[in-house]
């Protein structure tokens, strides 16, 4: 009986010793918990408008460019009509600046012909008086009058030529440049209003799934108000917050495995893509008066190496992590 008891005690001690040795040789690990995240886009209109129709609801899948909703804005449509009218006025004014009137040209041609005839007559008269003046048969007064008439006729002829040229060529270069600038200014204003009107049709900037719909038919919304939230299920990652003394030699590109409880603890191979130190608010504060120091917390992001169906933002994810 004594031997049996002794044997039992020895056996128990042996089992305990083996267990201690086994545990001592096991790597020390902790469980890190993270979360599934994805790229999310909030879609807002750039202009104020009232919702007259929305085409998608929460849970619907959309493609980039799909029309999410349509807004109404009578004020914008009025601005569009005004901008179009202003452009038409500017273009008409420019055409008038560049145009030449045939009847005006005909009048100036007649004036030039008359000025040419007057110049010919004045020149002939002056040449005759000039010859007589050399012979002394006319007075100096008659000579001066003839010379002045000749000069006046010459100036009138040059003025008539200039007037005809102006009638044929239209306004000055400066006036034409001003007219062109006014047209371009009106085009730019119209383009801006058209861009605003286009914003009344809200389209999806990405392909994904709608998670939030704020828009309600008949409701008026201000510019910048988020009307939809869309997540990109093709751009999913896992986020962990990890203390810096647990990082070890971790670097971007390293791989490890995670489990997703919501997917029956499916094991997923992931690759580290981001390591960023978080702000001071996330630091681990020292608890000892001496011999300890504050530790920073790092955000670690890891992406699945291959596509995994069923992952949704907000799901929990766990991984075994070395504690030293």
C-alpha positions, 0 to 999 in steps of 0.5 A: 500500500505504501509503495502504491502511494509512493508510486502515485506521488512520483507519477503526479510529480512527473506529470507536473514536471513534464507539463511545466517543461512543455509550457516553458518551451511554448512560445509566449503569445497574446491574442491581438484583436483588430477590425475589418475596414475598407475604403469609404466614400461620402458622396455630397452635392456641390450645389444646393438642391431639392431631391426629386428622385433617388435611384439606390438604397442601403445595401445596393451595389453600384458601379462608378458613374451610376446616377444615385439621385437627381436634384432640382434647383430653379435658381441654377436653371435661371442662372443658366438662361441668364449666362446663355443670354449674356453670351449671345449679347457678347457674340452679337456685339463682337460681330458688330465690331468686326462687321462692315456696312456696305452702305457706309463703304459706298458713301466713303467711296463717293467722298473719296472720289469727290476729294480726288476730283477736288485735289486734281482741280486744286493742283491744276489751279495751283500749278497755273497760278505758280507759273503766272506768279513767276512771271509777276502777272498775279499778286502774292495774295492770289498765289497764297490762296491757291496754295492753301486751297491745294494743301486743304484738298490734299488733306481732305483726300488723305482723310477720305482715304482713311475713312474708306479704310476704316469703313472697310476694315471695321473697328480698331484692333483695340476694340476688336480685342475688347470684344473678343475678351468679352465673349471669352468672359461670357463663355467662362461664366456659362461654363461655370453655371453648366458645371453647377447644373451638372452637379444636380445629377449625383453620380457614384465616384466608385464601384461599391456598396451603399451603406448609408442613404441620407437623401430623402425625396423632396428634402432641400440639401445644402452644398457639401451635405453627405447624401450617400456613403459607399464602401469599396468591398474590393479594397479591404484591410485589417487594422490592429493597434499594437504596442511598440514593444510587441513589434519586434522586427515587424516590417511592411511586407511581412506576412502572418495569419488572422482569424475572422470569428464572423466567418467561422474562424476562417484563417486568412493569410495577410501581408503588412501594408502600413505601420504608423505611430498613433498620436500621444493619446494612444500611448501606453503610460508608465505605471512604475515610478522608476525604470519604466517609460511610456510606450507608443501605440502603432497602427498596423494594417494588413491586407488579405493576400488573396480575395476573401468573400464575405468580409465586411467592415466592422467585423472583428479579427484576431491573431496570435502575437508573440509577447516578447 
